[in-house]
Amino acid sequence: MTSGTARESSDLRRTRGSGLVIGASIIAAFGGLLFGYDTGVISAAILYIRPEFGFGDSTQEVVVSSLLVGAVVGVIIGGPVSDRAGRRNTLIAVTVLFALATLGCALTPNVGALILARGLLGVAIGVSSLVVPGYIAEMAPPHRRGTLVSLHQFMVTVGILVSYLVGYGLSSTGAWRWMLGVAVLPAAVMFLGLLRLPESPRWLLTHGRQEEARHVLSRTRPPEHVESELTEIRDTVRAEGHITYRELLGPRYRRWISVGVVAAGSSQLVGVNAIIYYAPTILTDAGFGDSGAILASVGIGTLNVLFTIFALVFIDRLGRRPLILGGTAVIIAALAFIGLLFTQPVQGAVSVLLIAALIVYQSAFACSLGIAIWLVNSEIFPNSVRGKAGSFGIVSHWALNFLVSVSVLTLIGLFGGPSGVFWLYGVLGLFGLIYLYRWLPETKNRTLEDIEAELTGPAERQRPTRET
């Protein structure tokens, strides 16, 4: 074989390998689409479910939050299940659960069955929110890992927007069963796509299937990188197996675990899911019509997608700290302004300002705390503890998501209107901003080795530098 032919053959393998990795990432990221759709669609559907079944605020909170209880369970069981059964097989099972639970929601005969079906849907969402980013990270080459893993968050925002569009499109008929049932389609696409994908090389190597791992890497990596990456994965797996959860909570890692938890917690305590789940309800109570309230949510969802794209494009140029901290400051200001607007009758100029403030809030969230949970928890820990350490942040995300969703309508009633609730979210966001300003590291242009050295250094060096 001539050198030119050899180069052409190598280039062809690289192209095919790149295509396989991108395809695998897109198919897996459909889990994010389902995540976003199923969490967002209830905001429109509940306007029509509530009068049909005749329940009040407390039951509405249970209907919405039942999904989140299931999600917490899904996150807890997702790691052990995927470690035992494999990432790909777990995701295949999750798509089946997505489809069955979605049909259960759409065909529910009563509110009790709806709560149960949404709980099962939450289990699927929780498992996928843990396994999808992990599968993509394990399939992707290092230089593309950040972008491809971010597909998950992008697809979450797309799913939320699609749910708002479907809700608006069906609002004239009030066909809430169709709103909920449409999610069967992306679940079917994900299922069929996963059947053609390989298992992750890391999982194969962890279970002693070295030749299969080498085969997968040979399909997705340049030939000269296969053996070195096999060695790197083997070393990482060996190191991770020696770290216990008790050690993670010890002084060596405690500060950095807390950063991941605060980043995830702040993303929920600023009340984003009060808006995702209840914006139409809050707006209709303030005087908007059903279709107008849902249409306003479509605008908010559109900006959510666009500003997530902005964050993905500029995160490596501007740095993590400027986007996360700057965006959080805007979120707090928007919450204060929204609370102020709700002290006035929502009509005329006030209604326009309210929609504008909600758009500013959601846009700032999308390019700051919206990406912080996944980005911070995937970057600040060394490879040897990333999987276990990052799970603390994901569990915090879903647990606090549940607390917000189950309490928002109750708090509105307790405070006598939405104003006090939005101001409460602003105060909680301020506490998170102060903590992250002090401890959030800048990881732009820093190697994992640099971050690990800082993580494991002496106590006086544990406070991170704030690079820009």
Residue pairs with C-beta under 8 A, 6 or more apart in sequence:
1 9
10 222
10 223
13 222
13 223
14 222
16 219
17 219
17 220
17 221
17 222
18 220
20 198
20 219
20 220
21 139
21 140
21 141
21 144
21 148
21 220
22 148
23 193
23 197
24 135
24 136
24 139
24 197
24 198
25 136
25 139
25 140
25 148
25 151
26 151
27 189
27 190
27 193
27 194
27 197
28 91
28 132
28 135
28 136
28 139
28 152
28 190
28 194
28 197
29 132
29 136
29 151
29 152
29 154
29 155
30 155
30 186
30 187
30 189
30 190
30 193
31 91
31 94
31 95
31 128
31 129
31 131
31 132
31 152
31 155
31 190
32 128
32 129
32 132
32 151
32 152
32 153
32 154
32 155
32 156
32 158
32 159
33 155
33 156
33 158
33 159
33 162
33 186
34 98
34 124
34 125
34 128
34 159
34 183
34 186
34 187
34 190
35 125
35 128
35 129
35 155
35 156
35 159
36 155
36 156
36 157
36 158
36 159
36 160
36 161
36 162
36 163
37 159
37 160
37 162
37 163
37 182
37 183
37 186
38 67
38 98
38 102
38 121
38 125
38 159
38 163
38 183
39 67
39 125
39 159
39 160
39 163
39 273
39 276
39 277
40 159
40 160
40 161
40 163
40 164
40 276
40 277
40 301
41 163
41 166
41 167
41 179
41 180
41 182
41 183
42 63
42 64
42 67
42 118
42 180
42 277
43 163
43 164
43 167
43 276
43 277
43 278
43 279
43 280
43 281
43 294
43 297
44 163
44 164
44 166
44 167
44 168
44 170
44 171
44 176
44 179
44 280
44 294
44 297
45 167
45 176
45 179
45 180
46 60
46 63
46 64
46 176
46 280
46 281
47 171
47 174
47 176
47 280
47 281
47 284
47 290
47 293
47 294
48 174
48 175
48 176
49 63
49 111
49 114
49 176
50 60
52 176
53 110
53 111
53 114
55 63
55 111
57 409
57 410
57 413
58 409
58 410
59 111
60 281
60 409
61 405
61 406
61 407
61 408
61 409
61 410
62 115
62 406
63 111
63 114
63 115
63 118
64 277
64 278
64 405
64 406
65 402
65 405
65 406
66 115
66 116
66 118
66 119
66 122
67 118
67 119
67 121
67 122
67 125
68 122
68 398
68 401
68 402
68 405
68 406
69 119
69 122
69 402
70 118
70 119
70 120
70 121
70 122
70 123
70 124
70 125
70 126
71 122
71 123
71 125
71 126
71 129
71 398
71 401
71 402
72 122
72 126
72 395
72 398
72 399
72 402
73 122
73 123
73 126
74 122
74 123
74 124
74 125
74 126
74 127
74 128
74 129
74 130
75 126
75 127
75 129
75 130
75 391
75 394
75 395
75 398
76 126
76 395
77 123
77 127
78 90
78 126
78 127
78 128
78 129
78 130
78 131
79 130
79 387
79 391
81 90
81 127
82 90
82 127
82 130
82 131
82 134
82 203
83 203
83 206
85 93
86 199
86 200
86 203
87 131
87 134
87 135
87 138
87 199
87 200
87 203
88 135
88 194
88 197
88 198
88 199
88 200
89 199
90 127
90 131
91 128
91 131
91 132
91 135
91 190
91 194
92 191
92 194
92 195
94 124
94 127
94 128
94 131
95 187
95 188
95 190
95 191
95 194
96 191
97 120
97 121
97 123
97 124
98 121
98 124
98 128
98 183
98 187
98 190
99 184
99 187
99 188
99 191
100 120
101 117
101 118
101 120
101 121
101 123
101 124
102 121
102 180
102 181
102 183
102 184
102 187
103 181
103 184
104 113
104 116
104 117
104 120
104 121
105 114
105 117
105 118
105 121
105 180
105 181
106 177
106 178
106 180
106 181
107 177
107 181
108 114
108 117
126 398
129 394
129 398
130 391
130 394
132 152
133 149
133 152
133 374
133 378
134 200
134 387
135 200
136 145
136 148
136 149
136 151
136 152
137 145
137 148
137 149
137 378
138 200
138 201
138 202
138 203
139 148
139 200
139 201
139 220
140 148
140 149
141 220
141 221
141 225
146 316
147 312
149 374
149 378
150 312
150 371
150 374
150 375
152 374
153 308
153 370
153 371
153 374
154 305
154 308
154 309
154 312
157 301
157 304
157 305
157 308
157 366
157 370
158 305
159 186
160 276
160 301
160 304
161 298
161 301
161 302
161 304
161 305
163 179
163 301
164 294
164 297
164 298
164 300
164 301
165 298
165 301
166 178
166 179
166 182
167 179
167 280
167 294
167 297
168 291
168 294
168 295
168 297
168 298
170 176
170 178
170 179
171 290
171 291
171 294
172 291
198 216
198 219
199 212
199 216
200 216
201 213
201 214
201 216
201 217
201 220
201 229
201 230
201 233
202 213
202 233
202 236
202 237
204 210
204 212
204 213
204 216
205 213
205 230
205 233
205 234
205 237
206 237
210 230
213 230
213 233
214 226
214 230
217 225
217 226
217 229
217 230
218 226
221 229
236 383
236 384
239 383
239 384
240 383
240 384
240 385
240 387
240 388
243 384
243 385
243 388
245 388
247 253
248 257
248 385
248 388
248 389
248 392
249 257
251 459
252 455
252 456
253 381
253 385
253 389
253 455
255 439
255 462
256 380
256 381
256 389
256 455
257 389
257 392
258 439
259 376
259 380
259 436
259 439
259 440
259 441
260 376
260 377
260 380
260 381
260 389
260 390
260 392
260 393
261 392
261 393
261 396
262 432
262 435
262 436
262 439
263 324
263 369
263 372
263 373
263 376
263 377
263 393
263 432
263 436
263 440
264 372
264 373
264 376
264 377
264 393
264 394
264 396
264 397
264 400
265 396
265 397
265 400
265 432
266 328
266 369
266 372
266 428
266 429
266 432
266 433
266 435
266 436
267 365
267 369
267 370
267 372
267 373
267 397
268 396
268 397
268 400
268 401
268 403
268 404
269 400
269 404
269 425
269 428
269 429
269 432
270 328
270 331
270 332
270 335
270 365
270 369
270 425
270 426
270 428
270 429
270 432
271 335
271 404
271 408
271 421
271 422
271 425
272 362
272 365
272 369
272 370
273 401
273 404
273 405
274 282
274 404
274 405
274 408
274 421
274 425
275 282
275 300
275 358
275 361
275 362
277 405
277 408
278 408
278 409
279 293
279 296
279 297
279 300
279 358
280 290
280 293
280 294
280 296
280 297
281 293
281 409
282 412
282 418
283 292
283 293
283 296
284 290
284 293
286 342
286 346
286 351
286 354
286 418
287 345
287 346
287 347
287 351
288 296
288 346
288 351
296 355
296 358
299 355
299 359
300 358
300 359
300 362
301 362
303 359
303 362
303 363
303 366
304 362
304 363
304 365
304 366
304 370
305 366
306 363
306 366
307 362
307 363
307 364
307 366
307 367
308 366
308 367
308 370
308 371
310 366
310 367
311 323
311 366
311 367
311 368
311 370
311 371
312 371
314 323
315 323
315 371
315 375
315 444
316 444
319 442
319 444
319 467
319 468
320 375
320 376
320 379
320 440
320 442
320 443
320 444
321 440
321 441
321 442
321 466
321 467
321 468
322 468
323 367
323 368
323 371
324 368
324 369
324 371
324 372
324 376
324 436
324 440
325 368
325 433
325 436
325 437
325 440
326 368
327 364
327 365
327 367
327 368
327 369
328 364
328 368
328 369
328 429
328 432
328 433
328 436
329 433
330 360
330 361
330 364
330 368
331 361
331 364
331 365
331 368
331 369
331 429
332 426
332 429
332 430
332 433
334 357
334 358
334 360
334 361
334 364
335 361
335 422
335 423
335 425
335 426
335 429
336 422
336 423
336 426
337 353
337 357
338 354
338 357
338 358
338 361
338 418
338 422
339 418
339 419
339 420
339 421
339 422
339 423
339 426
340 419
341 350
341 353
341 354
341 357
342 354
342 417
342 418
342 419
342 422
343 417
343 419
344 350
346 354
373 393
373 394
373 397
376 393
376 440
377 389
377 390
377 393
377 394
378 386
378 390
379 443
379 451
380 441
380 443
380 451
380 455
381 389
381 390
381 455
382 448
382 451
382 452
382 455
383 448
408 421
411 420
411 421
411 424
412 418
412 421
414 420
415 421
415 424
438 463
439 463
439 464
440 464
441 451
441 454
441 464
441 465
441 466
442 464
442 465
442 466
442 467
442 468
443 451
444 467
445 467
446 467
454 461
454 462
454 464
454 465
455 462
